[in-house]
């Protein structure tokens, strides 16, 4: 299901823009983001992509992408089993946005903003008594091989370090997921260590990047 669009004005930061905003995204707590900081919800732009906070109207796209076995090839949990499971995940994403003012975006291209090609964002992740700022994403198979994952990752890092003021951002990836490892390395992450973040599954690789490291790499670029 595709949302209807209306014009809205964003926050004043230079990296946030006037954009076409899905109707209702800032209205109903049970369906869209209502955090006070986002009464007029912003969208982020990169060279080719736009990222907006998720809405309940993204549910079908969420299930289509996360329910696809191909996009879950390296995921020990496997694809979403049904639409009800997707609904529970969406509820968690919306709750995170409303409680923290950041979270998962629906990702689209600027040329076709109505077509969601994936989801990704920054979220809080608890591990061994510590809270990490976790970067994650998943794109539809049709959007693979176009550099979108790296482009998204770099824009999300900029948002996290500049707009949100994070000091460090982490990402977790399976050791055999070579494509995602390359995305993280291209984005400036370093491989920190192995962690056992999923019960009864092989260890993940924990990648991290600090604000200082990101600023240094940005200055070189």
Rosetta silent file (secondary structure, phi, psi, omega in degrees, C-alpha in Angstrom):
SEQUENCE: XXXXXXXXXXXXXXXXXXXXXXXXXXXXXXXXXXXXXXXXXXXXXXXXXXXXXXXXXXXXXXXXXXXXXXXXXXXXXXXXXXXXXXXXXXXXXXXXXXXXXXXXXXXXXXXXXXXXXXXXXXXXXXXXXXXXXXXXXXXXXXXXXXXXXXXXXXXXXXXXXXXXXXXXXXXXXXXXXXXXXXXXXXXXXXXXXXXXXXXXXXXXXXXXXXXXXXXXXXXXX
SCORE:     score description
SCORE:     0.000 S_00000001
   1 L     0.000  129.886 -179.386    0.000    0.000    0.000 S_00000001
   2 L  -101.106  135.227 -179.659    1.424    3.407   -0.996 S_00000001
   3 L   -72.390  154.268  168.843    0.736    6.506    1.164 S_00000001
   4 L   -76.116  160.600 -176.270   -0.866    9.643   -0.187 S_00000001
   5 E  -124.906  147.416  173.278    1.387   12.690   -0.184 S_00000001
   6 E  -141.606  163.269 -177.682    1.078   16.286    0.895 S_00000001
   7 E   -85.108  138.613  177.468    3.648   19.054    1.241 S_00000001
   8 E  -141.059  157.014  179.633    5.284   19.657    4.619 S_00000001
   9 L  -108.307  138.377 -173.109    8.145   21.779    5.881 S_00000001
  10 L   -88.336 -169.142  173.105   11.012   20.239    7.819 S_00000001
  11 L   -70.021  175.350 -171.241   13.220   21.343   10.706 S_00000001
  12 L   -87.542   -8.342 -178.262   15.668   24.192   10.107 S_00000001
  13 L   -61.068  142.706 -176.625   18.882   22.150    9.848 S_00000001
  14 L   -62.076  -25.070 -177.932   20.588   22.469    6.453 S_00000001
  15 L   -85.419   -2.429  179.894   20.646   18.694    6.013 S_00000001
  16 E  -115.060  145.488 -167.638   16.863   18.455    6.350 S_00000001
  17 L  -133.418  163.424  167.167   14.547   19.653    3.617 S_00000001
  18 L   -65.257  139.493 -172.227   11.012   20.508    2.578 S_00000001
  19 E  -155.797  167.638  174.021    9.546   17.283    1.278 S_00000001
  20 E   -82.071  115.328 -171.456    6.508   15.300    0.303 S_00000001
  21 E  -109.412  130.005  177.734    5.330   13.783    3.578 S_00000001
  22 E   -57.283  127.694  179.989    2.971   10.794    3.895 S_00000001
  23 L   -56.756  132.561  175.784   -0.323   12.050    5.303 S_00000001
  24 L    93.738   -7.243 -176.077   -0.773   11.013    8.928 S_00000001
  25 L   -63.989  -21.041 -179.954    2.865   10.320    9.740 S_00000001
  26 L  -116.529   24.765 -172.897    2.791   12.831   12.560 S_00000001
  27 L  -114.389  -51.509 -170.320   -0.729   12.282   13.769 S_00000001
  28 L  -108.640  122.072 -177.384   -1.566    8.893   15.235 S_00000001
  29 L   -57.500  -36.481 -175.574    0.606    7.278   17.904 S_00000001
  30 L   -81.868   -4.016 -177.408   -0.462    3.783   16.917 S_00000001
  31 L  -128.293  -25.724 -176.123    0.358    4.251   13.252 S_00000001
  32 L  -148.963  178.756 -174.966    3.093    6.843   12.802 S_00000001
  33 L   -74.547  133.722 -179.597    5.745    8.924   14.519 S_00000001
  34 L  -128.153    6.621 -178.954    4.525   11.493   17.052 S_00000001
  35 L   -51.621  137.046 -173.877    7.722   12.481   18.884 S_00000001
  36 H   -57.202  -31.741 -178.846    7.518   16.202   19.733 S_00000001
  37 H   -69.052  -14.519 -174.682   10.773   16.920   17.885 S_00000001
  38 H  -124.843   40.953  178.111    9.169   15.683   14.661 S_00000001
  39 L   -59.771  -35.076  169.516    5.771   17.353   14.607 S_00000001
  40 L  -114.055   99.198 -166.834    6.643   18.177   11.009 S_00000001
  41 L   -68.244  133.069 -179.902    8.588   15.058   10.118 S_00000001
  42 L   -85.618  164.610  171.370   11.839   15.514    8.254 S_00000001
  43 E  -129.187  145.955  177.534   13.302   13.473    5.459 S_00000001
  44 E  -101.255  145.118  176.809   16.989   12.930    4.807 S_00000001
  45 E  -120.277  144.919  165.857   18.544   13.113    1.355 S_00000001
  46 L  -120.500 -164.021 -177.227   21.714   11.659   -0.091 S_00000001
  47 L   -57.606  -44.545 -175.223   22.870   11.893   -3.699 S_00000001
  48 L  -121.092  -14.750 -171.473   20.175    9.531   -4.990 S_00000001
  49 E  -108.275  161.006  165.468   18.140    8.452   -1.975 S_00000001
  50 E  -132.132  146.522 -178.086   15.606    9.856    0.421 S_00000001
  51 E  -131.537  125.318  178.486   14.863    8.444    3.862 S_00000001
  52 E  -127.180  152.989  176.635   11.747    9.217    5.892 S_00000001
  53 E   -55.857  143.094 -178.031   10.498    7.835    9.228 S_00000001
  54 L   -65.629  155.172  174.039    8.429    4.679    8.790 S_00000001
  55 L  -133.242  163.862  179.262    4.641    4.686    8.854 S_00000001
  56 H   -59.833  -27.447  179.245    2.025    1.976    9.217 S_00000001
  57 H   -67.988   -9.819  177.247    1.356    2.347    5.494 S_00000001
  58 H   -86.362    2.496 -171.345    4.807    0.810    4.926 S_00000001
  59 H   -59.498  -44.754 -178.722    3.657   -2.522    6.358 S_00000001
  60 H   -63.802  -40.370  177.284    3.174   -4.313    3.033 S_00000001
  61 H   -65.853  -38.864  178.314    6.595   -3.198    1.814 S_00000001
  62 H   -59.524  -48.248 -178.893    8.132   -4.276    5.113 S_00000001
  63 H   -66.948  -38.258 -179.617    6.713   -7.778    4.816 S_00000001
  64 H   -62.184  -40.408 -176.477    7.616   -8.033    1.129 S_00000001
  65 H   -82.106  -46.477 -176.829   11.274   -7.196    1.796 S_00000001
  66 H   -82.716  -13.328  176.043   11.799   -8.882    5.177 S_00000001
  67 L   -92.256   -0.938 -179.259    9.660  -11.865    4.230 S_00000001
  68 L   -83.008  119.831  179.542   11.814  -12.584    1.173 S_00000001
  69 H   -55.974  -32.042 -177.546   14.115  -15.592    1.787 S_00000001
  70 H   -66.527  -36.206  179.126   16.745  -14.036   -0.480 S_00000001
  71 H   -78.516   -6.573 -179.410   17.150  -10.947    1.723 S_00000001
  72 H  -112.972   20.472 -176.080   17.482  -13.234    4.751 S_00000001
  73 L   -56.640  -33.481 -177.820   20.202  -15.467    3.362 S_00000001
  74 L  -108.955   10.846 -177.996   22.564  -14.528    6.211 S_00000001
  75 L   -97.684  114.865 -177.374   19.903  -13.991    8.871 S_00000001
  76 L   -63.767  -21.593  179.461   19.728  -16.890   11.373 S_00000001
  77 L   -79.282  -18.560 -179.507   16.141  -15.951   12.231 S_00000001
  78 L    78.437 -179.887 -177.994   15.041  -16.372    8.625 S_00000001
  79 L   -70.006  158.735  175.434   12.351  -14.362    6.801 S_00000001
  80 L   -57.340  132.465 -175.377    9.303  -12.898    8.516 S_00000001
  81 L   -76.481  -28.458 -176.382    6.767  -15.749    8.749 S_00000001
  82 L  -162.659  172.135 -177.590    3.610  -13.675    8.270 S_00000001
  83 H   -66.550  -28.961  179.128    2.153  -10.169    8.134 S_00000001
  84 H   -64.184  -38.071  177.376    1.337  -10.310   11.843 S_00000001
  85 H   -65.725  -40.716  176.951    5.024  -10.626   12.646 S_00000001
  86 H   -61.082  -37.973  178.166    5.737   -7.635   10.410 S_00000001
  87 H   -61.775  -39.501 -179.752    3.091   -5.675   12.335 S_00000001
  88 H   -68.617  -37.005  177.298    4.866   -6.386   15.623 S_00000001
  89 H   -66.537  -44.500  178.450    8.187   -5.238   14.182 S_00000001
  90 H   -59.770  -40.534  179.025    6.585   -2.060   12.816 S_00000001
  91 H   -61.259  -40.114  178.011    5.050   -1.361   16.222 S_00000001
  92 H   -66.207  -39.749  178.118    8.497   -1.622   17.796 S_00000001
  93 H   -63.803  -44.829  179.876   10.005    0.711   15.217 S_00000001
  94 H   -64.761  -38.783  177.558    7.299    3.335   15.761 S_00000001
  95 H   -61.533  -42.052  179.186    7.706    3.032   19.533 S_00000001
  96 H   -62.441  -45.106  177.598   11.445    3.633   19.190 S_00000001
  97 H   -58.778  -47.770 -175.492   10.853    6.762   17.093 S_00000001
  98 H   -69.265  -26.836  179.907    8.302    8.146   19.521 S_00000001
  99 H   -88.479  -30.987 -171.686   10.471    7.482   22.566 S_00000001
 100 H  -119.179  -14.143  178.372   13.861    8.518   21.202 S_00000001
 101 L    80.915    9.539  172.873   13.280   10.822   18.223 S_00000001
 102 L  -152.770  169.063 -177.923   15.221    8.643   15.785 S_00000001
 103 L   165.806 -140.731 -175.431   14.913    5.147   14.375 S_00000001
 104 E   -91.063  135.575  175.106   14.249    3.257   11.149 S_00000001
 105 E  -102.666  152.410  162.943   13.587    5.048    7.880 S_00000001
 106 E   -85.200  132.488 -174.970   11.777    3.864    4.792 S_00000001
 107 E  -107.419  134.281  176.834   14.269    4.220    1.952 S_00000001
 108 E  -142.738  168.777  172.887   13.350    5.266   -1.589 S_00000001
 109 E   -88.668  154.798  177.963   15.056    6.865   -4.546 S_00000001
 110 L   -67.193  -27.065  179.105   14.523   10.540   -5.239 S_00000001
 111 L   -72.389  -31.742 -179.693   13.343    9.629   -8.736 S_00000001
 112 L  -132.627   70.669 -174.311   10.615    7.333   -7.379 S_00000001
 113 L   -64.928  -17.328 -178.509    9.882    8.521   -3.830 S_00000001
 114 L   -84.095  -11.339 -177.430    6.634    6.544   -3.649 S_00000001
 115 L  -104.345  109.142 -179.965    8.418    3.189   -4.100 S_00000001
 116 E   -74.911  126.081 -179.874   10.080    1.878   -0.939 S_00000001
 117 E  -106.129   -4.724  179.679   13.258   -0.047   -1.800 S_00000001
 118 E   171.985 -177.548  178.930   14.276   -0.895    1.749 S_00000001
 119 E  -137.495  145.858  177.412   14.441    0.023    5.405 S_00000001
 120 E  -173.872  161.455  179.105   17.319    1.088    7.601 S_00000001
 121 E   173.786 -162.511  179.765   18.281    3.365   10.402 S_00000001
 122 E  -116.235  132.427 -179.545   19.812    3.932   13.797 S_00000001
 123 E  -146.109  160.034  178.473   18.461    2.251   16.907 S_00000001
 124 E   -82.040  133.322 -178.340   19.472    1.513   20.470 S_00000001
 125 E  -129.700  124.867 -179.982   20.821   -1.995   21.013 S_00000001
 126 E   -93.916  127.824  177.603   21.479   -3.528   24.414 S_00000001
 127 E  -149.765  123.532  179.191   24.388   -5.969   24.681 S_00000001
 128 L    51.673   43.977  176.023   26.211   -7.184   27.771 S_00000001
 129 L    77.880    5.741  179.581   24.819   -4.351   29.860 S_00000001
 130 E  -116.908  148.188  176.827   25.850   -1.651   27.404 S_00000001
 131 E   -99.948  124.166  178.791   23.732    0.479   25.096 S_00000001
 132 E  -112.372  148.344  171.885   25.003    0.767   21.533 S_00000001
 133 E   -90.159  103.768 -168.895   23.866    3.033   18.727 S_00000001
 134 E   -99.186  130.810  173.207   23.260    0.387   16.083 S_00000001
 135 E   -97.022  131.037  177.308   23.172    0.937   12.314 S_00000001
 136 E  -146.901  157.598  178.169   21.126   -1.566   10.317 S_00000001
 137 E  -161.262  160.838  170.434   19.474   -1.817    6.911 S_00000001
 138 E  -152.581  128.107 -177.728   17.857   -4.208    4.468 S_00000001
 139 E  -114.033  152.718  176.788   17.189   -3.514    0.807 S_00000001
 140 L   -65.476  152.841 -177.818   14.996   -5.273   -1.739 S_00000001
 141 H   -61.096  -30.806 -179.113   16.809   -7.587   -4.132 S_00000001
 142 H   -66.320  -19.069 -177.694   15.895   -5.334   -7.070 S_00000001
 143 H  -101.317    3.692  178.972   17.990   -2.542   -5.530 S_00000001
 144 L   -70.922  155.160  173.695   21.134   -4.621   -4.938 S_00000001
 145 L    75.311   16.001 -177.873   24.371   -3.886   -6.770 S_00000001
 146 L  -116.899    3.516  179.708   23.726   -0.167   -7.222 S_00000001
 147 L    81.487    7.881 -177.688   25.692    1.239   -4.296 S_00000001
 148 H   -66.600  -37.318 -177.307   22.574    2.196   -2.370 S_00000001
 149 H   -62.813  -44.796  178.640   23.624    0.410    0.834 S_00000001
 150 H   -66.499  -41.416  178.752   26.903    2.326    1.086 S_00000001
 151 H   -61.689  -43.616  177.266   25.187    5.587    0.192 S_00000001
 152 H   -63.637  -46.671 -177.156   22.573    4.997    2.870 S_00000001
 153 H   -58.518  -44.925 -179.536   25.155    3.982    5.469 S_00000001
 154 H   -64.838  -39.377  179.591   27.242    7.104    4.940 S_00000001
 155 H   -69.295  -37.907  178.361   24.202    9.391    5.164 S_00000001
 156 H   -65.321  -38.199  177.028   22.993    7.644    8.325 S_00000001
 157 H   -62.572  -44.424  178.257   26.414    8.085    9.926 S_00000001
 158 H   -58.677  -44.946  178.436   26.361   11.792    9.131 S_00000001
 159 H   -61.891  -44.349 -177.788   22.924   12.111   10.701 S_00000001
 160 H   -64.482  -42.553 -176.629   23.988   10.170   13.779 S_00000001
 161 H   -81.747  -36.819 -176.025   27.164   12.115   14.430 S_00000001
 162 H   -88.021  -58.560 -175.982   26.028   15.596   13.379 S_00000001
 163 H   -74.784  -39.721 -176.350   22.297   15.833   14.100 S_00000001
 164 L   -93.489  -15.956  177.170   22.087   13.344   16.984 S_00000001
 165 L    72.805   25.338  177.914   25.523   13.996   18.495 S_00000001
 166 L   -64.797  148.444  174.760   26.500   10.335   18.870 S_00000001
 167 L   -95.983  -20.560 -179.925   30.080    9.620   19.911 S_00000001
 168 E  -155.583  144.494  176.829   30.114    6.111   18.449 S_00000001
 169 E  -129.491  138.846 -177.849   28.005    4.001   16.079 S_00000001
 170 E  -117.744  163.847  174.217   28.092    0.215   15.797 S_00000001
 171 E  -150.680  144.228  179.410   26.926   -2.361   13.274 S_00000001
 172 E  -116.929  139.629 -177.297   26.627   -6.136   13.455 S_00000001
 173 E  -148.832  149.158  176.229   27.106   -8.468   10.512 S_00000001
 174 E   -70.943  143.589 -174.867   27.509  -12.179    9.864 S_00000001
 175 L   -61.027  -27.607 -178.994   31.083  -13.249    9.196 S_00000001
 176 L   -96.632    5.310  178.942   30.132  -14.750    5.811 S_00000001
 177 L   -90.386   76.932 -171.183   28.101  -11.749    4.664 S_00000001
 178 H   -64.656  -35.651 -179.107   30.887  -10.328    2.548 S_00000001
 179 H   -63.562  -44.482  179.822   28.802   -7.718    0.723 S_00000001
 180 H   -69.506  -34.211  176.213   27.641   -6.078    3.950 S_00000001
 181 H   -61.602  -40.896  178.123   31.153   -6.212    5.382 S_00000001
 182 H   -64.909  -38.215  176.990   32.370   -4.288    2.345 S_00000001
 183 H   -59.675  -46.006 -178.797   29.627   -1.696    2.837 S_00000001
 184 H   -64.579  -42.230  179.483   30.726   -1.129    6.425 S_00000001
 185 H   -64.770  -41.890  177.855   34.386   -0.850    5.485 S_00000001
 186 H   -63.534  -27.777 -179.075   33.600    1.630    2.689 S_00000001
 187 L   -84.501   -6.239  176.883   31.620    3.659    5.230 S_00000001
 188 L   104.277    0.063  179.766   34.628    3.849    7.565 S_00000001
 189 L   -69.685  153.683  171.944   33.755    1.181   10.129 S_00000001
 190 E  -118.524  146.915  178.384   36.474   -0.986   11.690 S_00000001
 191 E   -76.269  114.981 -175.335   36.054   -4.583   12.766 S_00000001
 192 E   -88.075  -52.844 -176.784   36.126   -4.512   16.560 S_00000001
 193 E  -174.628  175.393  172.370   35.497   -8.117   17.636 S_00000001
 194 E   -91.399  143.202  176.946   33.193  -11.117   17.465 S_00000001
 195 E  -135.238  148.212  177.199   30.078  -11.104   19.641 S_00000001
 196 L   -96.620   83.156 -173.417   27.475  -13.741   20.436 S_00000001
 197 L   -97.041  -10.858  178.899   24.404  -11.597   19.845 S_00000001
 198 L  -127.402  124.164 -178.142   22.003  -14.316   18.651 S_00000001
 199 L   -62.593  137.966  176.310   21.337  -17.404   20.722 S_00000001
 200 L    60.185   32.702  177.830   22.240  -20.740   19.105 S_00000001
 201 L  -137.906  157.459  176.596   23.779  -19.029   16.085 S_00000001
 202 L   -57.924  154.469 -179.152   27.351  -18.341   14.928 S_00000001
 203 L   -63.081  151.819  173.566   28.961  -15.215   16.328 S_00000001
 204 E   -96.684  161.578  170.808   28.515  -11.880   14.572 S_00000001
 205 E   -93.898  131.301  177.261   31.234   -9.392   13.750 S_00000001
 206 E   -98.979  116.851  175.544   30.908   -6.110   15.620 S_00000001
 207 E  -103.868  146.002  179.160   31.980   -3.102   13.573 S_00000001
 208 E  -142.359  156.350  172.616   32.333    0.347   15.112 S_00000001
 209 E  -146.736  133.740  179.087   33.231    3.888   14.150 S_00000001
 210 E   -92.791  163.521  177.841   33.766    6.838   16.488 S_00000001
 211 H   -61.598  -38.643  178.731   32.844   10.428   15.770 S_00000001
 212 H   -62.757  -43.579  178.328   36.548   11.319   15.704 S_00000001
 213 H   -64.505  -41.198 -179.884   37.244    8.592   13.142 S_00000001
 214 H   -65.175  -43.084  179.431   34.274    9.676   11.040 S_00000001
 215 H   -63.170  -38.359  179.272   35.348   13.338   11.099 S_00000001
 216 H   -65.749  -43.445  179.924   38.872   12.345   10.048 S_00000001
 217 H   -68.996  -35.646  178.663   37.623   10.246    7.127 S_00000001
 218 H   -66.520  -36.100 -179.983   35.161   12.963    6.092 S_00000001
 219 H   -67.133  -36.889  178.457   37.973   15.528    6.037 S_00000001
 220 H   -68.768  -41.429  179.820   40.030   13.313    3.722 S_00000001
 221 L   -65.934    0.000    0.000   37.072   12.738    1.416 S_00000001
